[in-house]
Amino acid sequence: MADGKSSTQIVLDAVRELQGLGQVATRETVQCMTGLKMGIVDDRLKHLVGEDFIRRAGRGLYVVALKPDNARPISQTRLPDGTVVLDIGDEVLHLTPTEARALGGMLAGAAVQAAQIELGHQATVVNAELALKVRRLESTVDAMRRELRMTDTPQLTLLDVCQANA
């Protein structure tokens, strides 16, 4: 094992790294990143799902399971003079309107990044579903082609032309 890590830890680290990059892990991407045999990757992914370290985000897609992180409660109060009181756990910040706007601008980037990561996850799920549908359609077309090979028809010629242009 690399650096004395177990295959379970190697697979979990790969899933975490992919998620940190805003990607959803698949068995193929984890196998490529780790160099482990596909059977080991499959077994470790199944084990990690069973232990609630990761969860399935769709067919063949994995993300790190969100665990409660003991986040501190956060609240904001706007005072009539424009001052913003920000309570984070036991900490209290008194911000001038200018400071509050500056802080808002800084945190807006994190909010946009989180939204973009979620959109990327959703796009990955939709892409996987569409890829599966395309494979099924290709199988159907191949079966139809085999069936039509028995008779030479104009439809078969059209099918060959369409596939050549794809």
Secondary structure, DSSP 8 states (H G I E B T S, - for coil): -GGG--HHHHHHHHHHHHHHTT--EEHHHHHHHH---HHHHHHHHHHHHHTTSEEEEETTEEEE---------EEEEE-TTS-EEEEETTEEEEE-HHHHHHHHHHHHHHHHHHHHHHHHHHHHHHHHHHHHHHHHHHHHHHHHHHHHTTS--HHHHHHHHHHHH-
